[in-house]
Amino acid sequence: MAIAAILLLAGACTNNRGTVERPFITAANATNLSFEKIELTDSMTKLHAVIHFRPNYWVRIAKTSVINADGKDYPVTGIEGIPFDEEVWMPDSGVIHFTMTFPAIPAGAKSIDFSEGTDNGWQLWGIDLTGKADHNINRSLVPSEARKPMADGPLPEPMFAFDTTTVNIHMLGYRPEMGNKIGYAINSIHGQSGTDTPLTLDTLGNAQLKIALSAPAKIFLFNSGDMLVSGSAMLSPGETIDLYCDTHISGVYNMADRDNNDSFYPDGYQSSYSTGRYGNLLTKHYRMQIYSGHFGDYRMNGDQYTDYIINQYKALKDSVDKSDFGQAAKELNDLSLQAELAYVAANAFTVLARNYYSTGQKNWGDKIPSDTLNIKLSAENITKIAELIDFNNPNLILADEGMQLGHDYSFWKEAGIDSGILKALNDYNIAYAAADKAELTDDMLTELRKTYPAMADEAVAYNKARKALLESLDLSMITPTPEVAPSKIFDAIIAPHKGKVIMVDLWNTWCGPCRAAIAQNEPAKNEELSSDDIVWIYIADESSPMPKYILMIKDIRGIHYRLTEEQINTLRDRFEVDGIPYYILVDRNGKATGRPDLRDHSAFKKTLLDEVAK
């Protein structure tokens, strides 16, 4: 596919005067705004822009917008199609076209950058004017050793040792204006971690991460702040690896949205490279679409579902066997399919519920009638499925779903299936969960020490660290819950504040929208919502883990309660809570009303101000 083409209208081939259709974009901080055409003359530069965004949401273009060519900024001189600095509401099509005019740039300039010139504004870098750019622009920055695919041969056996792994991260094509934060996630045998602690890049786009592991894990990089990032690598305990991530993936995403092409990935393009035991093991995967909502049919019975998932597995395995992958890649693909087969067997209801909701039968999360989806696998069904899964192969842990299969151990145990490594993963999960509360005991580690002692060592170290941390916490920030029946908890919480306007915020630390709303509302407490007549009460439950809960509430001004599951359920039932964040507004007379509409930030502030004014 041709990404950029240039039609020269006049002059020699060395100047840029003419029209650039669908220009190649090297990098961008978002996919919503892009440029479909650029006109270059001796008197002006005109950018034909397109915005793709959600219908009925607003966008805005700043009058401070500039383009940069050969190191010089050229301020915008005009706009057609939308106004500057005003909220423009997206039509039902979700698409807006407009043009911006800038002064003429030097005829020899080969590319331009675009910036709104504001914090968090749109930025696009390396917008090509030559038609000669290609998708390997940053590949030369990757050392040849890191570009080598894994040597063909058997899949290396997983390492089990409690040790520190070091990941040296390098952002290819990095520019400081892209921002210095990137997000990461570690998928390991105890779940996902790291998502709330972005890494800080140095001025060259490098960062280092150290992780204590007892078994293989995977790292995924994602955007945090201005930079769109994509990269991943498999990790082993004790190794040091280099992970090279191409910032050009952001340009690929931008052009894909611009051209309305979801499958826009140039042949051979790779957004990240890695060294290490499993460096560059696999670039293509054969997987079941188990999270799509189109996997299976919610009306299936146990026999039908069993035949369906087995046929899915066999068809994809056949594709793997016929592929040109090396031996290790084929083994990993097959193991990943086995792990997915194990997952969809043990979680049949969850998988088919996705299909039920995706067909529009009910809103997501609504209760599903038992006579509509009542899937149950017989012992014969489970045995038939288990015959295709090698539970005793330790390499199963390398699969995407394999790391979490320990949670399904009881499913296979109850069916009389010897689930091999799943027993060790289950023992580890129990030990790690206890260590998270600093409640690990030697009895929990007896079997684990016999099979995978490194996992036991990790649980012990984690228990020690958690105990020290929990002992250092200031628990006085949590207001003691009134000692009344669960049904009377809410009334007891608000009783001391009668005569005031009370804003009750139901939230939890794991709820992203909750954290975003709190961060948005917090500054107003010192500004327009600064009033002695407003009482701020925040209610979470025990699913918000310590010490994360304590570390978060110290920056949230208000009264904090942490309720048990039984106590929070009485509030949910009383106010018909449909999700969090959820707001309960209590007037000066003590009348409490559930207000999910206050998830709208502007309505939140206006409602509180109106209530205080009464």
PATI-79146 format. One line per 5 residues: number of its first residue (from 1); their letters; for each residue x, y, z of C-alpha. Coordinates in pm, 1 decimal. Layout:
N
NUM) a) X:Y:Z ~ ...
This chain:
614
1) maiaa) 0.0:0.0:0.0 ~ 130.7:346.2:-86.7 ~ 126.2:556.6:227.2 ~ 216.5:890.0:72.5 ~ 224.5:1026.3:-278.3
6) illla) 333.4:1369.5:-394.6 ~ 223.9:1544.9:-710.3 ~ 462.1:1823.5:-806.1 ~ 280.0:2118.0:-956.6 ~ 580.8:2328.9:-1044.5
11) gactn) 954.6:2364.1:-1001.7 ~ 1235.2:2112.6:-981.4 ~ 1203.4:1776.6:-808.2 ~ 1412.9:1902.5:-517.2 ~ 1150.8:2143.5:-384.4
16) nrgtv) 831.5:2059.6:-198.8 ~ 588.5:2286.3:-383.1 ~ 279.7:2090.9:-476.3 ~ 19.6:1870.9:-307.3 ~ 91.1:1583.7:-71.1
21) erpfi) -192.9:1332.5:-58.3 ~ -234.3:1122.1:257.9 ~ 111.9:1211.7:388.6 ~ 321.8:962.4:579.9 ~ 323.5:1042.5:954.0
26) taana) 623.3:939.4:1159.4 ~ 474.2:977.4:1508.3 ~ 177.4:1133.0:1687.6 ~ 41.9:1171.9:2037.5 ~ -312.3:1072.2:1934.1
31) tnlsf) -505.8:912.3:1651.9 ~ -808.7:1144.1:1651.4 ~ -653.2:1424.3:1446.5 ~ -470.3:1363.3:1121.2 ~ -399.6:1524.9:784.4
36) ekiel) -539.5:1396.8:456.4 ~ -370.6:1646.9:226.4 ~ -111.8:1924.5:238.5 ~ -89.1:2207.0:-17.5 ~ 243.6:2389.8:-43.4
41) tdsmt) 288.6:2710.4:-243.4 ~ 517.6:3011.8:-236.7 ~ 254.7:3206.5:-40.3 ~ 105.9:2958.8:206.6 ~ 90.9:2606.8:350.5
46) klhav) -256.3:2456.0:383.8 ~ -328.9:2147.1:595.5 ~ -647.3:1953.6:521.0 ~ -734.1:1797.4:855.9 ~ -975.6:1528.5:971.7
51) ihfrp) -1093.4:1446.7:1321.5 ~ -1240.1:1108.0:1410.5 ~ -1407.2:1110.8:1751.0 ~ -1716.1:994.4:1937.5 ~ -2046.7:1141.8:1816.8
56) nywvr) -2192.7:1408.2:2048.2 ~ -1857.6:1470.0:2219.3 ~ -1680.2:1798.8:2166.0 ~ -1336.6:1881.9:2029.4 ~ -1141.3:2206.9:2010.3
61) iakts) -853.5:2342.1:1801.2 ~ -626.1:2601.2:1960.0 ~ -541.3:2928.8:1787.6 ~ -186.4:2877.9:1914.3 ~ -134.4:2595.8:1661.2
66) vinad) 195.6:2598.3:1472.1 ~ 387.4:2394.3:1220.6 ~ 761.7:2356.8:1241.2 ~ 987.1:2323.4:936.8 ~ 1366.4:2310.6:950.7
71) gkdyp) 1360.1:2415.5:1316.7 ~ 1140.3:2724.8:1271.5 ~ 781.7:2769.1:1394.3 ~ 512.0:2905.7:1161.3 ~ 193.9:3018.9:1346.3
76) vtgie) -146.4:2937.8:1201.1 ~ -302.3:3225.1:1004.6 ~ -651.5:3093.0:934.6 ~ -900.7:2810.6:969.5 ~ -1202.6:2700.7:763.3
81) gipfd) -1472.7:2453.9:860.8 ~ -1459.8:2504.6:1239.2 ~ -1368.6:2800.8:1464.3 ~ -1060.8:2830.7:1683.9 ~ -1080.1:2786.5:2061.9
86) eevwm) -1447.0:2682.8:2070.0 ~ -1612.6:2355.4:2162.9 ~ -1720.7:2185.1:1841.9 ~ -1964.9:1896.9:1890.2 ~ -1901.6:1588.7:1682.3
91) pdsgv) -2180.5:1493.1:1439.1 ~ -2339.2:1147.5:1430.8 ~ -2085.8:1044.7:1168.1 ~ -1803.2:1100.1:1418.3 ~ -1601.8:1278.8:1147.6
96) ihftm) -1516.8:1647.2:1093.7 ~ -1312.4:1787.7:804.1 ~ -1151.4:2133.4:814.3 ~ -846.2:2320.2:686.9 ~ -577.7:2531.2:852.4
101) tfpai) -355.9:2781.3:672.3 ~ 3.0:2864.6:769.1 ~ 276.5:3077.5:608.2 ~ 487.4:2929.2:331.0 ~ 772.9:2709.3:451.2
106) pagak) 1116.7:2670.4:287.7 ~ 1098.3:2489.7:-45.6 ~ 1367.8:2246.8:67.0 ~ 1190.3:2131.1:385.2 ~ 1138.4:1754.2:376.4
111) sidfs) 892.7:1727.4:665.2 ~ 692.7:1933.5:913.2 ~ 572.5:1890.5:1269.7 ~ 232.0:2007.6:1392.4 ~ 152.0:2121.0:1745.6
116) egtdn) -144.5:2296.8:1904.5 ~ 105.2:2475.0:2126.3 ~ -88.4:2386.8:2443.7 ~ -52.1:2138.4:2727.0 ~ -212.5:1807.9:2624.1
121) gwqlw) -278.8:1944.2:2274.7 ~ -254.2:1741.8:1955.2 ~ 97.0:1687.4:1817.6 ~ 211.1:1510.7:1500.4 ~ 578.3:1470.1:1417.6
126) gidlt) 763.4:1398.9:1094.8 ~ 480.3:1463.2:847.5 ~ 660.3:1366.6:527.3 ~ 666.1:1598.8:223.9 ~ 887.5:1386.0:-2.3
131) gkadh) 689.5:1067.7:-63.5 ~ 1003.8:866.2:14.2 ~ 947.0:770.2:378.5 ~ 906.3:404.0:467.4 ~ 805.7:208.8:775.8
136) ninrs) 1157.0:98.8:867.8 ~ 1262.4:453.7:956.9 ~ 1380.1:357.4:1308.0 ~ 1482.8:-4.3:1254.0 ~ 1845.6:92.2:1195.0
141) lvpse) 1858.7:210.7:1558.0 ~ 1809.7:-147.4:1679.8 ~ 2136.2:-338.1:1725.2 ~ 2159.6:-628.6:1482.7 ~ 2176.9:-874.1:1773.0
146) arkpm) 1836.9:-759.8:1896.0 ~ 1681.6:-793.5:1549.9 ~ 1769.7:-1160.5:1518.4 ~ 1476.8:-1400.0:1552.3 ~ 1514.0:-1679.9:1805.1
151) adgpl) 1725.3:-1966.1:1673.5 ~ 1511.6:-2248.7:1542.2 ~ 1473.7:-2546.9:1771.0 ~ 1268.0:-2660.3:2072.0 ~ 1100.4:-2402.6:2294.0
156) pepmf) 1336.9:-2333.0:2587.6 ~ 1210.4:-2471.7:2915.5 ~ 1091.1:-2208.3:3162.9 ~ 1322.4:-2086.6:3436.9 ~ 1199.4:-2117.8:3796.0
161) afdtt) 1425.8:-1920.4:4030.8 ~ 1349.8:-1632.0:4263.2 ~ 1568.4:-1355.6:4123.2 ~ 1562.2:-999.7:3989.2 ~ 1503.0:-938.7:3619.5
166) tvnih) 1624.8:-614.1:3461.7 ~ 1454.2:-462.8:3157.4 ~ 1636.9:-184.1:2975.0 ~ 1381.0:2.1:2763.6 ~ 1476.3:207.5:2458.8
171) mlgyr) 1223.9:423.6:2268.7 ~ 1333.7:439.4:1903.8 ~ 1293.8:776.2:1734.5 ~ 1224.8:942.9:2068.7 ~ 1195.9:1321.7:2098.0
176) pemgn) 1164.6:1498.3:2435.9 ~ 847.9:1677.6:2323.9 ~ 679.1:1337.0:2313.1 ~ 674.4:1340.7:2694.4 ~ 879.6:1139.4:2939.5
181) kigya) 624.9:889.1:3071.8 ~ 535.7:543.0:2947.3 ~ 305.5:292.2:3113.6 ~ 379.9:-73.0:3165.1 ~ 213.7:-390.4:3288.9
186) insih) 373.8:-710.9:3411.9 ~ 165.6:-1024.5:3359.7 ~ 302.6:-1285.5:3596.9 ~ 174.7:-1592.3:3779.7 ~ 23.9:-1372.8:4054.2
191) gqsgt) -164.7:-1147.7:3810.7 ~ -104.4:-807.0:3660.0 ~ 101.6:-534.7:3826.5 ~ 268.1:-204.3:3746.7 ~ -20.9:-38.8:3565.8
196) dtplt) -40.7:252.1:3811.4 ~ 330.2:336.7:3814.9 ~ 451.0:480.0:3481.6 ~ 820.1:478.2:3398.2 ~ 1017.6:799.2:3351.0
201) ldtlg) 1232.6:823.1:3039.0 ~ 1563.0:1005.6:3028.4 ~ 1635.3:1267.8:2761.5 ~ 1735.7:994.6:2514.1 ~ 1417.9:793.0:2563.3
206) naqlk) 1562.6:521.5:2788.2 ~ 1433.1:372.6:3113.2 ~ 1515.9:77.0:3335.2 ~ 1283.2:-151.3:3529.7 ~ 1378.4:-416.2:3786.3
211) ialsa) 1127.4:-689.1:3875.1 ~ 1152.9:-977.7:4122.8 ~ 1025.0:-1297.0:3955.1 ~ 1007.3:-1665.2:4043.8 ~ 875.0:-1779.8:3704.3
216) pakif) 845.8:-1644.5:3348.9 ~ 640.4:-1329.4:3299.0 ~ 551.5:-1085.2:3022.3 ~ 593.9:-709.4:3003.2 ~ 367.8:-486.2:2796.2
221) lfnsg) 431.8:-117.1:2733.1 ~ 147.6:127.4:2669.6 ~ 95.8:500.2:2648.2 ~ 99.6:723.2:2950.5 ~ 68.3:1093.5:2880.6
226) dmlvs) 155.9:1221.4:2534.1 ~ 327.4:922.3:2375.9 ~ 147.1:630.9:2206.9 ~ 350.2:318.9:2284.8 ~ 327.8:-50.4:2202.2
231) gsaml) 585.1:-314.3:2289.5 ~ 618.8:-644.3:2469.8 ~ 867.4:-911.3:2571.8 ~ 877.0:-1238.5:2761.3 ~ 1089.8:-1234.3:3076.4
236) spget) 1280.2:-1496.6:3274.4 ~ 1395.0:-1466.2:3636.4 ~ 1744.0:-1326.5:3677.7 ~ 1808.6:-1213.5:3321.0 ~ 1885.4:-867.5:3182.8
241) idlyc) 1717.9:-782.9:2853.2 ~ 1692.5:-488.0:2616.7 ~ 1347.5:-396.1:2484.3 ~ 1344.0:-162.9:2183.1 ~ 1008.9:3.6:2105.6
246) dthis) 947.9:204.5:1790.6 ~ 769.6:536.4:1848.8 ~ 658.0:512.3:1485.2 ~ 380.5:274.8:1594.4 ~ 196.0:593.5:1694.9
251) gvynm) 221.8:717.0:1335.7 ~ 92.1:382.1:1213.1 ~ -208.1:408.6:1446.5 ~ -271.3:765.9:1331.8 ~ -264.6:680.4:961.7
256) adrdn) -483.4:373.0:1020.9 ~ -753.1:590.2:1181.8 ~ -716.6:855.9:914.9 ~ -759.6:604.2:633.8 ~ -1032.6:412.2:820.9
261) ndsfy) -832.3:92.5:786.9 ~ -834.8:-120.6:1102.0 ~ -597.8:-373.7:947.8 ~ -342.0:-109.1:854.4 ~ -9.1:-271.4:931.5
266) pdgyq) 261.3:-265.1:664.7 ~ 405.5:-602.5:570.5 ~ 702.7:-688.9:787.9 ~ 657.6:-393.2:1024.9 ~ 749.3:-477.1:1384.4
271) ssyst) 696.5:-226.1:1664.3 ~ 930.3:-381.6:1922.0 ~ 1238.6:-602.4:1949.2 ~ 1387.3:-774.9:2252.4 ~ 1686.9:-975.0:2363.1
276) grygn) 1695.9:-1245.0:2628.0 ~ 1600.0:-1609.6:2658.9 ~ 1283.2:-1559.4:2454.7 ~ 1388.0:-1257.2:2247.9 ~ 1181.9:-1207.9:1927.9
281) lltkh) 1026.2:-1550.0:1972.0 ~ 701.5:-1475.3:1795.5 ~ 549.8:-1198.2:1587.9 ~ 225.3:-1368.1:1479.7 ~ -28.3:-1554.5:1690.3
286) yrmqi) -312.2:-1795.9:1625.1 ~ -568.8:-1741.0:1897.4 ~ -932.3:-1805.2:1977.4 ~ -1140.0:-1485.9:1987.1 ~ -1266.3:-1564.6:2335.2
291) ysghf) -1311.9:-1203.4:2447.5 ~ -1483.9:-1078.2:2133.0 ~ -1841.0:-1164.0:2227.5 ~ -1867.0:-1365.3:1905.9 ~ -1713.8:-1682.0:2048.6
296) gdyrm) -1972.2:-1957.9:2091.4 ~ -2349.9:-1920.1:2120.9 ~ -2516.9:-1857.9:2456.8 ~ -2791.7:-2109.3:2363.4 ~ -2545.0:-2401.1:2346.7
301) ngdqy) -2574.0:-2697.6:2580.1 ~ -2274.1:-2878.7:2725.9 ~ -2227.7:-3121.4:2436.4 ~ -2258.7:-2849.5:2173.0 ~ -2018.3:-2618.2:2356.3
306) tdyii) -1763.5:-2896.6:2402.3 ~ -1768.8:-2982.9:2031.8 ~ -1746.5:-2613.5:1941.8 ~ -1439.5:-2531.0:2152.2 ~ -1260.5:-2851.3:2049.1
311) nqyka) -1324.1:-2773.4:1682.3 ~ -1197.3:-2418.8:1735.6 ~ -880.8:-2553.8:1893.6 ~ -821.5:-2815.7:1623.8 ~ -878.0:-2573.2:1334.6
316) lkdsv) -631.6:-2321.0:1476.7 ~ -379.8:-2591.9:1566.3 ~ -398.4:-2713.2:1207.5 ~ -314.9:-2359.2:1091.0 ~ -17.5:-2353.1:1327.1
321) dksdf) 106.4:-2690.9:1203.2 ~ 86.5:-2572.0:841.2 ~ 253.5:-2235.8:910.8 ~ 614.5:-2153.0:828.5 ~ 691.4:-2084.3:1196.3
326) gqaak) 999.5:-2236.5:1352.2 ~ 970.0:-2520.1:1601.8 ~ 972.4:-2299.7:1913.2 ~ 707.5:-2064.9:1772.7 ~ 485.1:-2358.5:1678.3
331) elndl) 522.0:-2505.0:2025.4 ~ 431.0:-2174.2:2192.7 ~ 130.5:-2125.6:1963.2 ~ 6.8:-2474.7:2038.3 ~ 54.6:-2429.3:2413.5
336) slqae) -130.8:-2098.5:2398.1 ~ -421.5:-2270.2:2223.0 ~ -417.8:-2545.5:2487.1 ~ -425.4:-2282.8:2762.0 ~ -716.9:-2105.4:2591.6
341) layva) -899.4:-2436.6:2555.9 ~ -851.4:-2496.3:2929.2 ~ -977.8:-2144.2:3005.8 ~ -1293.9:-2162.5:2792.5 ~ -1376.3:-2503.6:2939.8
346) anaft) -1343.7:-2388.3:3301.8 ~ -1514.7:-2054.4:3236.2 ~ -1792.7:-2157.5:2997.9 ~ -2058.7:-1938.0:3159.5 ~ -1839.6:-1625.3:3149.0
351) vlarn) -1744.1:-1686.8:2786.0 ~ -2104.0:-1740.7:2670.8 ~ -2226.5:-1446.6:2879.5 ~ -2010.0:-1223.0:2659.2 ~ -2191.0:-1363.3:2357.7
356) yystg) -2529.0:-1310.8:2526.2 ~ -2462.8:-945.1:2597.5 ~ -2299.1:-876.7:2260.5 ~ -2614.1:-994.0:2080.2 ~ -2809.4:-718.4:2252.3
361) qknwg) -3030.2:-941.6:2467.0 ~ -2975.5:-721.1:2770.9 ~ -2750.8:-437.3:2880.3 ~ -2401.2:-542.1:2985.6 ~ -2403.8:-653.0:3347.7
366) dkips) -2779.3:-712.4:3372.2 ~ -2877.6:-1043.7:3529.3 ~ -2908.2:-1327.8:3279.4 ~ -3216.2:-1551.5:3328.9 ~ -3112.5:-1902.1:3440.0
371) dtlni) -3334.3:-2062.3:3175.4 ~ -3155.7:-1862.2:2903.5 ~ -2792.6:-1941.7:2979.7 ~ -2744.7:-2250.7:3190.5 ~ -2433.8:-2411.6:3042.4
376) klsae) -2292.9:-2710.2:3230.6 ~ -2023.2:-2950.0:3117.5 ~ -2055.6:-3315.5:3207.2 ~ -1767.5:-3529.1:3335.2 ~ -1749.6:-3683.5:2989.2
381) nitki) -1727.2:-3337.9:2829.6 ~ -1443.5:-3233.8:3059.8 ~ -1251.5:-3557.0:3006.3 ~ -1283.4:-3516.8:2628.7 ~ -1139.8:-3165.3:2649.3
386) aelid) -862.7:-3257.6:2893.5 ~ -728.4:-3521.0:2653.6 ~ -609.8:-3235.4:2428.6 ~ -422.9:-3046.8:2704.1 ~ -79.7:-3141.1:2836.4
391) fnnpn) -115.1:-3017.5:3193.9 ~ 219.9:-3171.5:3287.5 ~ 416.9:-2963.4:3038.9 ~ 581.3:-2681.2:3241.9 ~ 601.6:-2474.7:2920.8
396) lilad) 224.9:-2427.4:2950.9 ~ 307.2:-2142.1:3186.4 ~ 456.9:-1947.1:2894.8 ~ 116.0:-1915.1:2726.0 ~ -85.5:-1594.4:2765.7
401) egmql) -364.8:-1772.2:2953.9 ~ -129.1:-2028.2:3108.1 ~ -3.8:-1801.2:3386.7 ~ -355.4:-1768.3:3527.3 ~ -478.6:-2126.3:3492.1
406) ghdys) -413.2:-2191.6:3860.0 ~ -739.5:-2011.0:3936.5 ~ -923.6:-2294.3:3757.3 ~ -755.6:-2577.9:3945.9 ~ -1071.2:-2675.2:4140.0
411) fwkea) -1269.5:-2714.3:3815.0 ~ -1036.0:-2985.9:3690.3 ~ -984.6:-3141.7:4034.2 ~ -1358.9:-3189.9:4084.2 ~ -1373.2:-3369.5:3749.0
416) gidsg) -1093.1:-3604.5:3857.4 ~ -839.3:-3462.6:3609.3 ~ -468.2:-3459.1:3698.4 ~ -399.3:-3093.9:3616.3 ~ -23.6:-3103.3:3669.2
421) ilkal) 128.2:-2756.0:3703.9 ~ -213.7:-2608.1:3783.4 ~ -189.3:-2757.2:4134.4 ~ 136.9:-2568.2:4197.4 ~ -10.0:-2246.4:4057.1
426) ndyni) -312.9:-2287.1:4281.9 ~ -91.2:-2340.2:4588.2 ~ 108.7:-2032.8:4487.7 ~ -205.3:-1820.2:4444.4 ~ -324.1:-1914.1:4793.8
431) ayaaa) 15.4:-1833.3:4942.1 ~ 51.3:-1505.2:4753.4 ~ -298.7:-1388.6:4852.6 ~ -215.0:-1460.1:5217.3 ~ 118.6:-1279.5:5181.4
436) dkael) -64.0:-976.5:5043.8 ~ -230.2:-948.0:5385.6 ~ 94.3:-1043.9:5565.4 ~ -80.1:-1362.3:5683.3 ~ 135.6:-1631.0:5514.8
441) tddml) 193.3:-1949.8:5716.1 ~ 444.4:-2232.3:5673.3 ~ 160.8:-2481.7:5619.5 ~ 63.1:-2299.6:5300.4 ~ 407.8:-2362.0:5155.3
446) telrk) 455.8:-2732.7:5231.6 ~ 356.0:-2870.8:4889.8 ~ 489.7:-2572.4:4697.2 ~ 838.8:-2618.4:4842.1 ~ 841.0:-2974.8:4703.7
451) typam) 739.0:-2878.6:4348.9 ~ 843.3:-2519.1:4279.0 ~ 1052.0:-2385.3:4571.1 ~ 1121.2:-2058.4:4386.8 ~ 750.5:-1972.2:4406.6
456) adeav) 756.4:-2043.4:4779.6 ~ 1060.6:-1816.4:4820.4 ~ 880.9:-1535.5:4638.7 ~ 573.1:-1568.6:4861.2 ~ 791.1:-1554.4:5174.4
461) aynka) 974.6:-1242.0:5054.0 ~ 646.6:-1075.5:4958.9 ~ 493.2:-1155.6:5298.2 ~ 791.3:-995.5:5474.0 ~ 772.3:-680.5:5260.9
466) rkall) 395.4:-648.1:5305.5 ~ 419.8:-693.5:5680.4 ~ 675.2:-412.1:5708.4 ~ 466.7:-187.0:5484.9 ~ 136.1:-252.8:5662.6
471) esldl) 298.5:-183.5:5997.6 ~ 411.2:156.1:5868.9 ~ 65.4:270.6:5756.0 ~ -132.4:542.5:5933.3 ~ -467.1:367.9:5979.1
476) smitp) -607.3:671.7:6160.4 ~ -699.7:816.3:5820.5 ~ -982.9:561.8:5804.9 ~ -1285.5:666.6:6009.4 ~ -1413.9:375.8:6222.3
481) tpeva) -1737.6:232.4:6085.1 ~ -2033.3:285.2:6322.2 ~ -2113.7:-30.3:6520.5 ~ -2469.7:-73.5:6398.9 ~ -2653.8:-327.6:6185.3
486) pskif) -2545.4:-320.7:5818.4 ~ -2886.4:-185.5:5713.9 ~ -2832.7:119.9:5937.3 ~ -2471.6:193.4:5839.7 ~ -2549.7:473.8:5595.4
491) daiia) -2781.6:661.6:5831.6 ~ -2522.7:636.1:6110.1 ~ -2248.3:771.1:5879.2 ~ -2442.5:1083.3:5778.4 ~ -2615.5:1148.8:6114.0
496) phkgk) -2337.1:1367.2:6264.9 ~ -2358.3:1610.4:5972.6 ~ -2725.7:1705.2:5966.5 ~ -2770.4:2065.8:5858.6 ~ -2487.6:2036.3:5606.4
501) vimvd) -2491.0:1933.2:5241.8 ~ -2323.0:1592.6:5219.8 ~ -2164.2:1449.6:4905.2 ~ -2114.0:1075.2:4940.0 ~ -1882.1:920.7:4681.6
506) lwntw) -1889.7:540.6:4639.7 ~ -1559.3:435.6:4485.2 ~ -1272.5:183.4:4496.0 ~ -901.3:203.5:4425.8 ~ -925.8:-35.6:4128.5
511) cgpcr) -1190.9:177.0:3954.2 ~ -1025.0:395.2:3687.4 ~ -1328.3:624.3:3632.7 ~ -1351.4:669.7:4011.1 ~ -990.4:783.2:4036.9
516) aaiaq) -1028.9:1012.6:3735.4 ~ -1343.0:1175.0:3878.9 ~ -1181.8:1228.3:4219.7 ~ -876.2:1388.1:4058.0 ~ -1105.1:1615.3:3855.7
521) nepak) -1319.6:1718.1:4153.9 ~ -1042.1:1756.9:4413.3 ~ -914.2:2102.3:4300.7 ~ -1266.2:2246.5:4322.2 ~ -1261.8:2193.6:4699.9
526) neels) -1017.9:2485.7:4720.9 ~ -1201.8:2689.1:4457.8 ~ -1575.0:2715.0:4376.6 ~ -1669.5:2423.3:4606.3 ~ -1474.2:2558.8:4902.1
531) sddiv) -1748.7:2575.8:5165.5 ~ -1787.0:2479.9:5530.5 ~ -2142.3:2378.5:5441.3 ~ -2022.2:2083.4:5228.9 ~ -1917.7:1752.9:5388.4
536) wiyia) -1721.1:1513.7:5168.3 ~ -1761.7:1143.7:5250.9 ~ -1582.9:871.2:5054.6 ~ -1693.0:510.3:5092.8 ~ -1489.4:220.1:4957.7
541) dessp) -1501.1:-148.2:5047.4 ~ -1251.1:-419.7:5129.3 ~ -1187.0:-491.9:4761.2 ~ -966.9:-181.4:4777.5 ~ -643.4:-341.7:4896.8
546) mpkyi) -411.5:-215.1:5163.3 ~ -174.3:-33.6:5146.2 ~ -286.3:113.0:4815.1 ~ -606.0:237.6:4978.0 ~ -417.4:425.8:5250.0
551) lmikd) -167.3:570.9:5005.8 ~ -451.0:705.5:4789.2 ~ -683.4:852.9:5053.2 ~ -409.5:1067.0:5205.0 ~ -447.3:1291.6:4898.8
556) irgih) -830.0:1295.6:4901.2 ~ -969.5:1553.9:5141.5 ~ -1274.0:1423.0:5322.7 ~ -1401.2:1155.0:5561.3 ~ -1311.2:799.6:5459.6
561) yrlte) -1491.1:474.7:5538.1 ~ -1390.7:123.4:5430.2 ~ -1686.7:-114.0:5457.4 ~ -1719.9:-490.5:5453.7 ~ -1889.5:-667.1:5163.8
566) eqint) -2209.9:-712.5:5364.4 ~ -2216.2:-345.7:5464.6 ~ -2152.9:-208.3:5115.1 ~ -2418.4:-438.7:4969.5 ~ -2685.4:-274.6:5186.3
571) lrdrf) -2594.1:62.7:5033.5 ~ -2600.2:-79.2:4681.6 ~ -2944.1:-228.8:4735.6 ~ -3088.2:79.0:4904.6 ~ -2977.1:323.8:4636.5
576) evdgi) -2990.8:81.5:4340.6 ~ -2624.5:145.2:4265.0 ~ -2557.8:66.8:3897.1 ~ -2178.7:93.0:3917.3 ~ -1906.8:320.2:4047.7
581) pyyil) -1833.6:601.6:4079.7 ~ -2178.3:653.8:4230.7 ~ -2288.5:965.3:4414.9 ~ -2541.1:1008.7:4694.8 ~ -2644.1:1367.0:4769.2
586) vdrng) -2777.6:1438.1:5118.5 ~ -2956.9:1769.4:5171.2 ~ -2953.6:1979.2:5490.2 ~ -3256.2:1789.8:5626.4 ~ -3083.2:1453.7:5588.9
591) katgr) -3272.3:1338.4:5280.3 ~ -3045.1:1113.4:5072.7 ~ -3085.8:1068.0:4697.7 ~ -2882.4:852.8:4460.2 ~ -2740.6:1072.8:4184.1
596) pdlrd) -2563.8:873.7:3910.6 ~ -2617.6:1176.9:3683.7 ~ -2343.9:1357.3:3877.6 ~ -2085.7:1153.3:3687.5 ~ -2108.2:1453.5:3456.4
601) hsafk) -1843.0:1685.6:3603.2 ~ -2024.8:2009.9:3519.8 ~ -2351.4:1876.6:3665.0 ~ -2163.3:1765.1:3976.9 ~ -2040.1:2115.9:4056.5
606) ktlld) -2361.6:2296.5:3961.6 ~ -2578.3:2061.7:4168.9 ~ -2363.1:2105.8:4478.5 ~ -2357.5:2484.3:4443.5 ~ -2735.7:2495.7:4397.5
611) evak) -2788.1:2275.5:4703.7 ~ -2560.3:2489.5:4920.6 ~ -2743.4:2803.1:4807.5 ~ -3083.3:2675.0:4927.6
